Amino acid sequence: MPSGPFASPNNDDIRPFPGRGERGGPPVDLEAEAAVLGAMMLSAAVITEVRAVLTPADYYQPAHETIHRTVVALHQEGTPADPITVTHALDRAGDLRRVGGPAYVHRLVQAVPTAAHAAHYAEIVHELAERRRLMEVGTRLVQAAAAPDATTADVREALALGEENVPERWQAPIPLSTKPTLPAFPLHAFPAWLADFCGALAEETQTPVDVAAALGLSVLATAAGGRTVVRVRGRWHEPTNLYVVVALPPANRKSAVFAAMTGPLYAAEKTLVETAAARIVEAELTRRVAQEVADKAAAKAAGADGPERDALVAEAVDLAQHAAGLEVPAKPRLLADDSTPETVTSLMAEQGGRLAVMSAEGGIFDIIAGRYSGSPNLEVFLKGHAGDRLRVDRRNREEFMEAPALTMGLAVQPSVLEDIGKNRGFDGRGLLARFLYALPTSLVGYRQINPAAVPETVAAAYERDVTSLTLSLADLSQPLVLQLSPAANETLMAYEHRIEPQLRARGGRLGHVAKWAGKLIGTTARIAGLLHLAAHLQDGYGRPVDADTMTAAIEVGDYFTDHALVVFDLMGADAAQARARSLLDVLTANGWDTVSRRDLFAKLSRSEFPTVADMEPAVSLLEEHGYLRTHVPPRNGKRGRPPAPRYLIHPQVREGNA
């Protein structure tokens, strides 16, 4: 085995470097492998040169292959591939510990004599890889010929297999179920008064800071939703309402956090009710008097005769129309909980098209799905997020909410997300794509006893500022328009350029969640508007959103993107993942060394794999994760059909250890 003084600090499977193969072992030069990777991280110019010489499979060290793929992926995205960005990308993918940790990545750069010789180092690595493959071909040929029951045809097949597709060393497969380490909410993106309270509340309740922070965004959206819009560019405007759901298992004190975060909203609602009470009483009395006057006029007209009757009827009609036209303001309402779609629609209409559904349970999804009414009703939840015109039936007459703005802030159990993922209506109509998801790690079992309470000054500042923001925007009849500064617009456009290639159906990181990710830029603009208002409580509507605020919103958007990928996997959005697991189960159960495509397809469920084409994406995914390799045997002659592909199965799969 190669040896050397540079031992990996975090992973015993990572071999040290520098080093060359020991006598009798496989030919390998880990020093050259390290120099290639270090040079790629030092100079972007050599990445193309290296890729022209070797492939990721040429590395002897599995960790080096992973790092190489990460560097190339960053380079293709247009992101600089230095030790810091590579470390961050590996961490997001859940591979950092497996490759040896940040120290190992940085040590690769330190091992480079000169980046200018990267192509030469790559040639060394590639040549040694070819030699290892040839050694394996020879070994396979000897084993095939030495088998007691081997035929000449078997030996020739082994030889042909080696000539056509020289196999590399099997590396440990990457588990399909590997869940990447999800980032914590970037609390520093919030204004100080909000960040301080979320952090202190998380400490007091011993809950992940994500819970308070995600609900904090819902609180800001409740205050500003329907009252402000962000002008992105041209006619593109984004309202500032949001749908946010945070998921944690039971016993995580979600209700305590929920009550603390929403408390000031209920206080503000109470103030609005008290302020409006006199106005409502006056309007009710005015309408009652007007109705009584109209009723008396109608009675008088009914008892009249002759020409006088026509004039009295006309007067009674005018008075009745006047009375009917007098509106009594509804009692102010900011919040609702697990209400039916009909109730939500009615409340929104009463409140000028604005409302927030805030709940510490997931019952609202059952209600939306029609579990209690018998029929699903998504209309208000779809249009309430987008701000599309919504028809409402009130008092036997048809009305329209021109720009409804519904906010949702939910704290649920992860099982709720699994259940709603099974509802095709939610996904098909795009409801799931409207939510921002947070899936923090539970702290149960690791919580401190008797932690510090939220400081009184921090709690008072949070209550004061939420109440102030809510009341300052509550009476607006038309939403205020928040403008982006030129620098903020440039920052957002750079983010668009980064995200757009990731939406591609083939190879895009966000391709399988494109419905959700396609709304990410607009959602980020909404978040920027909310952060702007929270940072400038007195005059936010009078100044543009700056670049720093947009950068903070993008960081929050990246956080929700990482979490959404895992949540949609939990909800089964990636069908290839589920089918790949089924396929892996079949491979494990049958213990094949190799298997033809036809024989493999014959063992699969037709309900899950109706055609061979349905099998191919799952096969590709298993191949990417290292569970199998595709081999197409060479033609034995010029006529006839080309040979069907066969799959070489990883030894760990055959042995049931994958």
KOLMI-701511 format. One line per 8 residues: number of its first residue (from 1); their letters; for each residue x, y, z of C-alpha. Coordinates in nm, 2 decimals, m for minus. Each point is the difference from the previous one (the first is absolute). Example, Ala and Ser with C-alpha at 12.3 -4.5 7.8 and 13.67 -1.06 7.14 Angstrom:
BEGIN
1	as	1.23/m0.45/0.78  0.14/0.34/m0.07
END
This chain:
BEGIN
1	mpsgpfas	0.00/0.00/0.00  0.13/0.35/m0.07  0.16/0.17/0.29  0.12/0.35/0.10  0.00/0.26/0.28  m0.32/0.18/m0.08  m0.27/m0.20/0.19  m0.36/0.11/m0.04
9	pnnddirp	m0.14/0.16/0.32  m0.36/m0.11/m0.03  m0.04/m0.32/m0.20  0.20/m0.31/0.04  m0.10/m0.11/m0.36  0.19/0.30/m0.15  0.35/m0.12/m0.08  0.29/0.24/0.07
17	fpgrgerg	0.21/0.17/m0.26  0.26/0.03/m0.14  0.06/m0.36/m0.08  0.04/m0.26/m0.27  m0.11/m0.35/m0.03  0.18/m0.25/0.22  0.18/m0.29/m0.17  m0.26/m0.26/m0.10
25	gppvdlea	m0.29/0.24/0.04  m0.19/0.20/m0.26  0.19/0.27/m0.19  m0.10/0.34/0.16  0.15/0.34/0.06  m0.21/0.19/0.26  0.24/0.29/0.00  m0.08/0.05/m0.37
33	eaavlgam	m0.38/m0.03/0.07  0.03/0.26/0.27  0.20/0.23/m0.22  m0.26/m0.02/m0.28  m0.29/0.10/0.24  0.20/0.27/0.17  0.10/0.15/m0.33  m0.37/0.00/m0.11
41	mlsaavit	m0.09/0.20/0.31  0.29/0.24/m0.05  m0.05/0.08/m0.36  m0.33/m0.02/m0.19  0.20/0.01/m0.33  0.13/m0.36/0.05  m0.33/m0.16/0.07  m0.07/m0.04/m0.38
49	evravltp	0.35/m0.14/m0.05  m0.05/m0.26/0.27  m0.34/m0.10/m0.12  0.15/m0.07/m0.35  0.24/m0.25/0.15  m0.18/m0.19/0.27  m0.35/m0.09/0.13  m0.11/m0.01/0.36
57	adyyqpah	0.01/m0.38/m0.01  0.38/0.02/m0.06  0.07/0.09/0.37  0.09/m0.29/0.23  m0.12/0.19/0.30  m0.39/0.02/0.02  0.02/0.32/0.18  0.21/0.15/m0.28
65	etihrtvv	m0.26/m0.10/m0.25  m0.27/0.18/0.21  0.20/0.31/0.03  0.08/0.01/m0.37  m0.37/m0.03/m0.09  m0.08/0.28/0.24  0.27/0.23/m0.15  m0.13/m0.06/m0.35
73	alhqegtp	m0.36/0.06/0.10  0.09/0.33/0.16  0.20/0.10/m0.31  m0.29/m0.09/m0.23  m0.23/0.22/0.21  0.23/0.29/m0.04  0.09/m0.01/0.37  0.37/0.03/0.11
81	adpitvth	0.13/m0.34/0.11  0.23/0.09/0.29  0.05/m0.19/0.33  m0.28/0.20/0.17  m0.27/m0.04/m0.27  0.09/m0.36/m0.05  m0.02/m0.07/0.37  m0.34/0.17/0.02
89	aldragdl	m0.13/m0.20/m0.31  0.12/m0.33/0.15  m0.16/0.09/0.33  m0.33/0.08/m0.17  0.01/m0.33/m0.18  0.07/m0.19/0.32  0.34/m0.12/m0.13  0.24/0.22/0.21
97	rrvggpay	0.06/m0.24/0.28  0.04/m0.29/m0.24  0.28/0.17/m0.20  0.20/0.09/0.32  m0.14/0.34/0.11  0.10/0.36/m0.07  0.36/m0.06/0.11  0.05/m0.27/m0.27
105	vhrlvqav	m0.14/0.22/m0.27  0.24/0.29/0.09  0.29/m0.24/0.03  m0.05/m0.10/m0.37  0.07/0.36/m0.10  0.31/0.01/0.22  0.13/m0.32/m0.17  0.03/0.17/m0.35
113	ptaahaah	0.36/0.07/m0.11  m0.13/0.21/m0.29  m0.35/0.03/m0.16  0.17/0.04/m0.34  0.08/m0.37/m0.01  m0.36/m0.12/0.07  m0.03/m0.17/m0.34  0.32/m0.20/0.06
121	yaeivhel	m0.13/m0.11/0.34  m0.32/m0.10/m0.16  0.18/m0.21/m0.26  0.17/m0.19/0.28  m0.33/m0.07/0.18  m0.16/m0.11/m0.33  0.28/m0.23/m0.10  0.00/m0.17/0.34
129	aerrrlme	m0.38/m0.04/m0.02  0.04/m0.18/m0.34  0.26/m0.23/0.15  m0.23/m0.09/0.29  m0.28/m0.08/m0.24  0.22/m0.22/m0.21  0.10/m0.19/0.31  m0.36/m0.06/0.09
137	vgtrlvqa	m0.07/m0.12/m0.36  0.28/m0.25/0.03  m0.12/m0.11/0.34  m0.35/m0.05/m0.13  0.12/m0.20/m0.30  0.22/m0.23/0.22  m0.30/m0.06/0.24  m0.23/m0.07/m0.29
145	aaapdatt	0.24/m0.25/m0.16  0.08/m0.17/0.34  m0.36/m0.06/0.09  m0.07/m0.38/m0.01  m0.32/0.02/m0.20  0.12/0.28/m0.24  m0.05/m0.04/m0.37  0.20/0.16/m0.28
153	advreala	m0.29/0.23/m0.06  0.01/0.12/0.36  0.36/0.08/m0.03  m0.05/0.18/m0.33  m0.28/0.20/0.16  0.22/0.10/0.29  0.27/0.11/m0.25  m0.25/0.19/m0.21
161	lgeenvpe	m0.13/0.17/0.31  0.34/0.12/0.08  0.08/0.12/m0.35  m0.33/0.20/m0.02  m0.03/0.14/0.34  0.30/m0.02/0.23  m0.15/0.01/0.35  0.12/0.23/0.28
169	rwqapipl	0.03/m0.10/0.36  m0.34/m0.01/0.18  m0.03/0.28/0.24  m0.24/0.02/0.29  m0.35/0.10/m0.14  m0.15/0.32/0.11  m0.32/m0.08/0.20  m0.32/0.11/m0.17
177	stkptlpa	m0.15/0.10/0.33  0.29/0.23/0.09  m0.15/0.32/0.14  0.22/0.30/m0.04  0.08/0.21/0.31  m0.25/0.28/m0.02  0.11/0.35/0.08  m0.14/0.19/0.30
185	fplhafpa	m0.21/0.31/m0.07  0.24/0.29/m0.07  m0.12/0.21/0.29  0.24/0.28/m0.08  m0.21/0.08/m0.31  m0.27/0.14/0.23  0.00/0.35/0.15  0.15/0.00/0.36
193	wladfcga	m0.33/0.03/0.19  m0.14/m0.30/m0.18  0.32/m0.21/0.00  0.05/0.06/0.37  m0.35/m0.11/0.09  0.01/m0.31/m0.22  0.34/m0.11/0.14  m0.10/0.07/0.36
201	laeetqtp	m0.33/m0.18/m0.04  0.17/m0.30/m0.15  0.24/m0.01/0.30  m0.29/0.03/0.25  m0.21/m0.27/m0.16  0.30/m0.22/m0.11  m0.13/m0.02/m0.35  0.18/0.04/m0.33
209	vdvaaalg	0.03/0.37/m0.09  m0.17/m0.09/m0.34  m0.34/m0.03/0.17  0.00/0.36/0.14  0.16/0.14/m0.31  m0.23/m0.17/m0.25  m0.30/0.12/0.20  0.16/0.34/0.03
217	lsvlataa	m0.03/0.04/m0.38  m0.37/m0.10/0.02  m0.05/0.27/0.26  0.16/0.26/m0.22  m0.21/m0.12/m0.29  m0.31/0.03/0.21  0.08/0.36/0.08  0.09/0.10/m0.36
225	ggrtvvrv	m0.19/m0.25/m0.22  m0.25/0.18/m0.23  0.13/0.33/0.13  0.33/0.02/m0.19  0.13/m0.14/m0.33  0.35/m0.02/m0.14  0.06/0.14/m0.35  0.26/m0.23/m0.14
233	rgrwhept	0.03/0.15/m0.34  m0.24/0.12/m0.27  m0.35/m0.14/0.07  0.13/m0.27/0.22  m0.13/0.06/0.36  0.02/m0.25/0.29  m0.24/0.03/0.30  0.16/m0.05/0.34
241	nlyvvval	m0.21/m0.29/0.13  0.16/m0.34/0.05  m0.09/m0.36/0.06  0.24/m0.15/0.26  0.00/m0.34/0.16  0.25/m0.13/0.26  m0.01/m0.37/0.08  0.12/m0.16/0.33
249	ppanrksa	m0.09/m0.33/0.17  m0.22/0.01/0.32  0.14/0.12/0.34  0.20/0.28/m0.17  m0.20/0.29/0.17  m0.12/0.13/m0.33  m0.31/0.14/0.17  0.20/0.20/0.25
257	vfaamtgp	0.21/0.16/m0.28  m0.31/0.06/m0.21  m0.18/0.18/0.29  0.29/0.22/0.07  0.06/0.10/m0.37  m0.37/0.07/m0.08  m0.08/0.17/0.33  0.06/0.36/m0.12
265	lyaaektl	m0.23/m0.06/m0.30  m0.29/m0.09/0.23  0.08/0.31/0.21  0.00/0.22/m0.32  m0.32/m0.16/m0.11  m0.16/0.08/0.34  0.12/0.37/m0.04  m0.16/0.01/m0.34
273	vetaaari	m0.33/m0.14/0.13  m0.01/0.26/0.28  0.08/0.28/m0.23  m0.26/m0.10/m0.25  m0.28/m0.07/0.25  m0.14/0.35/0.00  0.01/0.03/m0.37  m0.18/m0.34/m0.04
281	veaeltrr	m0.28/0.10/0.25  m0.05/0.33/m0.18  m0.02/m0.17/m0.34  m0.25/m0.27/0.13  m0.22/0.28/0.15  0.01/0.20/m0.31  m0.10/m0.30/m0.21  m0.28/m0.09/0.24
289	vaqevadk	m0.14/0.35/0.00  0.02/0.01/m0.38  m0.18/m0.34/m0.03  m0.27/0.12/0.24  m0.05/0.31/m0.21  m0.02/m0.21/m0.32  m0.25/m0.24/0.16  m0.22/0.29/0.11
297	aaakaaga	0.01/0.15/m0.35  m0.09/m0.34/m0.15  m0.30/m0.03/0.24  m0.11/0.35/m0.09  0.03/m0.07/m0.37  m0.20/m0.33/0.04  m0.29/0.19/0.15  m0.01/0.28/m0.26
305	dgperdal	m0.22/0.02/m0.31  0.00/0.19/m0.32  0.28/0.21/m0.14  0.14/0.05/0.35  0.08/m0.37/0.03  0.26/0.00/m0.29  0.20/0.28/0.16  m0.01/m0.17/0.35
313	vaeavdla	0.11/m0.34/m0.16  0.30/0.17/m0.17  0.10/0.17/0.32  m0.03/m0.33/0.19  0.22/m0.17/m0.26  0.27/0.27/0.03  0.00/m0.03/0.38  0.01/m0.38/m0.01
321	qhaaglev	0.30/0.01/m0.24  0.17/0.25/0.22  m0.05/m0.22/0.31  0.12/m0.31/m0.19  0.31/0.19/m0.11  0.12/0.09/0.35  0.28/m0.23/0.10  0.08/m0.09/0.36
329	pakprlla	0.37/m0.05/0.04  0.09/m0.36/0.10  0.17/m0.05/0.33  0.37/0.01/m0.08  0.16/m0.35/m0.03  0.36/m0.08/m0.07  0.01/m0.37/0.08  m0.20/m0.32/m0.04
337	ddstpetv	0.10/m0.35/0.09  m0.12/m0.33/m0.15  m0.29/0.15/m0.19  m0.19/m0.14/m0.30  0.07/0.14/m0.34  m0.34/0.16/0.00  0.06/0.16/0.34  0.34/0.13/m0.12
345	tslmaeqg	m0.15/0.14/m0.31  m0.27/0.18/0.19  0.24/0.14/0.25  0.23/0.12/m0.27  m0.28/0.18/m0.18  m0.10/0.17/0.33  0.36/0.11/0.06  0.06/0.15/m0.34
353	grlavmsa	0.17/m0.31/m0.14  0.26/m0.04/0.28  0.03/m0.28/0.26  0.25/m0.24/0.16  m0.06/m0.36/0.09  0.23/m0.09/0.29  m0.02/m0.34/0.16  0.23/m0.22/0.22
361	eggifdii	m0.17/m0.31/m0.15  m0.04/m0.14/m0.35  m0.37/m0.03/0.00  m0.04/0.27/m0.27  0.14/m0.24/m0.26  m0.28/m0.25/0.08  m0.25/0.28/m0.03  0.13/0.11/m0.33
369	agrysgsp	0.00/m0.35/m0.13  m0.37/m0.03/0.08  0.03/m0.27/0.26  m0.29/0.14/0.20  m0.20/0.17/m0.28  0.04/m0.28/m0.25  0.15/0.21/m0.28  0.33/0.19/m0.02
377	nlevflkg	0.00/0.37/m0.04  0.34/0.15/m0.09  m0.11/0.32/m0.18  0.04/0.25/0.28  0.34/m0.15/0.10  0.13/0.01/m0.36  m0.12/0.35/m0.09  0.06/0.13/0.35
385	hagdrlrv	0.37/m0.06/m0.04  0.04/0.13/m0.36  m0.24/0.30/0.05  m0.22/m0.11/m0.29  m0.36/0.13/m0.02  m0.24/m0.21/0.22  m0.38/m0.01/m0.03  m0.20/0.01/0.32
393	drrnreef	m0.37/m0.04/0.07  m0.12/0.23/0.28  m0.35/0.08/0.10  m0.15/m0.14/m0.32  0.22/0.21/m0.22  0.32/m0.07/m0.18  0.32/0.19/0.09  0.37/m0.03/m0.09
401	meapaltm	0.31/0.03/0.20  0.23/0.17/m0.25  0.33/m0.09/0.17  m0.05/m0.24/0.28  0.30/m0.04/0.24  0.00/m0.31/0.22  0.28/m0.08/0.23  0.05/m0.35/0.16
409	glavqpsv	0.23/m0.09/0.29  m0.01/m0.36/0.11  0.19/m0.22/0.25  m0.07/m0.36/m0.07  0.14/m0.35/0.04  0.21/m0.15/m0.28  m0.26/m0.27/m0.05  m0.24/0.27/m0.12
417	ledigknr	0.24/0.09/m0.28  0.01/m0.37/m0.10  m0.38/m0.02/m0.01  m0.05/0.32/m0.21  0.26/m0.12/m0.24  m0.23/m0.29/m0.08  m0.28/0.23/m0.10  0.04/0.04/m0.37
425	gfdgrgll	m0.25/0.29/0.00  0.24/0.21/0.22  0.29/m0.06/m0.23  m0.19/0.01/m0.33  m0.16/0.33/0.07  0.33/0.15/0.13  m0.09/0.05/0.37  0.31/m0.18/0.13
433	arflyalp	0.22/0.22/m0.22  m0.13/0.31/0.18  0.14/m0.09/0.34  0.34/0.07/0.15  0.11/m0.31/0.20  0.22/m0.03/0.31  0.10/m0.34/0.13  0.23/0.06/0.30
441	tslvgyrq	0.16/m0.27/0.20  m0.17/m0.08/0.33  0.18/0.08/0.32  m0.19/m0.24/0.21  0.25/m0.19/0.21  0.26/0.27/m0.03  m0.18/0.29/0.17  0.14/0.20/0.29
449	inpaavpe	m0.18/0.00/0.33  m0.10/0.34/0.14  0.13/0.21/m0.30  0.01/0.38/0.00  m0.33/0.18/m0.05  m0.07/0.26/m0.27  0.13/0.33/0.15  m0.29/0.24/0.07
457	tvaaayer	0.15/0.27/m0.22  0.03/m0.24/m0.29  m0.36/m0.12/0.04  m0.13/0.36/0.04  0.18/0.11/m0.31  m0.15/m0.28/m0.21  m0.35/0.06/0.12  0.04/0.38/m0.05
465	dvtsltls	0.14/m0.03/m0.35  m0.24/m0.27/m0.13  m0.30/0.20/0.14  0.14/0.33/m0.15  0.05/m0.15/m0.34  m0.34/m0.17/m0.01  m0.19/0.31/0.12  0.18/0.24/m0.24
473	ladlsqpl	m0.11/m0.20/m0.30  m0.34/m0.13/0.11  m0.21/0.29/m0.13  0.15/0.02/m0.35  m0.27/m0.03/m0.27  0.26/m0.04/m0.28  0.33/m0.18/0.04  0.32/0.20/0.02
481	vlqlspaa	0.25/m0.08/m0.28  0.36/m0.08/0.12  0.26/0.07/m0.26  0.33/m0.18/m0.05  0.32/0.21/m0.01  0.21/m0.06/m0.32  0.26/m0.19/0.21  m0.28/m0.22/0.15
489	netlmaye	m0.14/m0.07/m0.35  0.35/m0.10/m0.12  0.04/m0.23/0.30  m0.33/m0.17/m0.07  0.08/m0.04/m0.37  0.32/m0.17/0.09  m0.19/m0.24/0.21  m0.24/m0.06/m0.29
497	hriepqlr	0.30/m0.09/m0.22  0.12/m0.24/0.27  m0.34/m0.17/0.04  m0.12/m0.03/m0.36  0.23/m0.27/m0.12  m0.09/m0.21/0.31  m0.36/m0.02/m0.11  0.09/m0.21/m0.30
505	arggrlgh	m0.19/m0.33/m0.01  0.32/m0.18/m0.10  0.28/0.04/0.24  m0.13/0.30/0.18  0.03/m0.01/0.38  m0.35/0.13/0.03  m0.15/m0.16/m0.31  m0.22/m0.24/0.19
513	vakwagkl	m0.14/0.28/0.22  m0.03/0.25/m0.28  m0.36/0.10/0.10  0.13/0.11/0.33  0.34/0.14/m0.11  m0.16/0.19/m0.29  m0.16/0.23/0.26  0.32/0.04/0.20
521	igttaria	0.11/0.34/m0.15  m0.34/0.15/0.06  m0.01/m0.14/0.35  0.35/0.14/0.07  m0.13/0.35/m0.11  m0.29/m0.04/0.25  0.24/m0.09/0.28  0.22/0.30/m0.09
529	gllhlaah	m0.30/0.22/0.03  m0.09/m0.13/0.34  0.36/0.02/0.13  0.01/0.36/m0.13  m0.31/0.10/0.18  0.12/m0.17/0.32  0.33/0.19/m0.02  m0.17/0.34/m0.07
537	lqdgygrp	m0.31/0.00/0.22  m0.06/0.37/m0.03  0.08/0.08/m0.36  0.04/m0.33/m0.19  m0.26/0.09/m0.26  0.20/0.32/m0.08  0.33/m0.15/m0.09  0.11/m0.27/m0.24
545	vdadtmta	0.10/m0.35/0.09  0.38/0.00/0.00  0.25/m0.27/m0.12  0.09/m0.11/0.36  m0.36/m0.08/0.07  m0.03/m0.19/m0.33  0.31/m0.20/0.08  m0.15/m0.09/0.33
553	aievgdyf	m0.32/m0.11/m0.17  0.19/m0.22/m0.24  0.18/m0.17/0.29  m0.34/m0.07/0.15  m0.12/m0.13/m0.34  0.30/m0.23/m0.02  m0.09/m0.13/0.34  m0.36/m0.08/m0.10
561	tdhalvvf	0.13/m0.16/m0.33  0.22/m0.25/0.19  m0.29/m0.09/0.23  m0.25/m0.02/m0.29  0.22/m0.26/m0.18  m0.01/m0.23/0.31  m0.37/0.07/0.06  m0.11/m0.08/m0.35
569	dlmgadaa	0.21/m0.32/0.02  m0.20/m0.08/0.32  m0.32/0.06/m0.19  0.11/m0.22/m0.29  0.05/0.27/m0.26  0.30/m0.18/m0.14  m0.16/m0.31/m0.16  0.34/m0.12/m0.12
577	qararsll	0.12/m0.02/0.37  m0.29/m0.22/0.10  0.03/m0.23/m0.31  0.38/m0.02/0.06  m0.07/m0.13/0.35  m0.24/m0.26/m0.14  0.25/m0.11/m0.26  0.28/m0.03/0.26
585	dvltangw	m0.22/m0.22/0.20  m0.05/m0.23/m0.30  0.38/m0.01/m0.07  0.07/m0.09/0.37  m0.27/m0.27/0.01  0.13/m0.18/m0.31  0.38/0.02/0.08  0.10/0.04/m0.37
593	dtvsrrdl	0.36/0.05/m0.11  m0.12/0.13/m0.33  m0.35/0.01/m0.15  m0.15/0.09/m0.33  m0.24/0.29/m0.04  m0.27/m0.24/m0.11  0.05/m0.23/0.30  0.00/0.29/0.24
601	faklsrse	m0.31/0.15/m0.14  m0.18/m0.34/0.03  0.05/0.02/0.38  m0.15/0.34/0.04  m0.35/0.10/0.09  m0.20/0.12/m0.30  m0.20/0.24/0.21  0.33/0.19/0.08
609	fptvadme	0.19/m0.08/m0.32  m0.26/m0.03/m0.28  0.27/0.01/m0.28  0.37/m0.04/m0.03  0.02/0.38/m0.05  m0.14/0.05/0.35  0.29/m0.21/0.13  0.28/0.20/m0.16
617	pavsllee	0.00/0.31/0.23  0.02/m0.23/0.30  0.29/m0.19/m0.16  0.18/0.32/m0.07  m0.04/0.12/0.36  0.13/m0.33/0.13  0.29/0.03/m0.23  0.07/0.36/0.11
625	hgylrthv	0.00/m0.13/0.36  0.24/m0.28/m0.08  m0.23/m0.30/0.05  0.04/m0.13/m0.36  0.17/0.06/m0.33  m0.14/m0.04/m0.35  0.19/m0.21/m0.24  m0.08/m0.04/m0.37
633	pprngkrg	0.17/m0.32/m0.14  0.18/0.04/m0.33  m0.16/m0.14/m0.32  0.11/m0.35/m0.10  m0.07/0.08/m0.37  m0.12/0.27/m0.23  m0.35/m0.13/m0.03  m0.30/m0.02/0.23
641	rppapryl	m0.10/0.22/0.29  0.26/0.15/0.23  0.04/m0.18/0.33  m0.23/0.11/0.28  0.16/0.18/0.29  0.08/m0.19/0.32  0.04/0.14/0.35  0.30/m0.08/0.22
649	ihpqvreg	m0.12/0.00/0.36  0.21/0.14/0.29  0.13/m0.28/0.23  m0.16/0.16/0.30  m0.34/m0.02/m0.17  0.05/m0.37/m0.08  0.10/m0.07/0.36  m0.29/0.20/0.14
657	na	0.22/0.26/0.17  m0.09/0.30/m0.22
END
